[in-house]
Amino acid sequence: VRSDALVWAEVDDRYYFDGRKPRPKWRPAFVLPPAAYDGRPPPIKGNRYVRVFDDGACTPWDAARMVPDSKTRPHGVGFAWNKKDVLALRKRLDAREFAHVFERGAAPALAAAAEHDRDADDDDADAA
């Protein structure tokens, strides 16, 4: 996954099984590339498939989900998650959930994406 596939996705009130409201509503996620649709039809125009970095999320957020483009926004600038959104997550989630969602999910994904981007850029430079 390239870094431009990393986004913040707005989740709805069905995020938790116990009826808690998700606060903050924006969670780190990634946009699925077409090769990962796994038999799903292409997204409807103006939509994309996203998956949040939270294996503990409840249905329908426990798998890739089609959402409107307006319910996603860029992850941040360059190879950094948006600090304001990360601080909101840290403040509103308990330490265990924050570690699960961000420290073990979103942060390593961005590091891997950055490495992928650099490798792709190196390959482009070599081809030129």
Beta strands, then each sheet from edge to edge (+ up, - down):
strand 1: 6-10
strand 2: 26-31
strand 3: 47-52
strand 4: 65-68
strand 5: 72-74
strand 6: 76-77
strand 7: 80-81
sheet 1: 4+ 3- 2+ 1- 5+
sheet 2: 6+ 7-
end
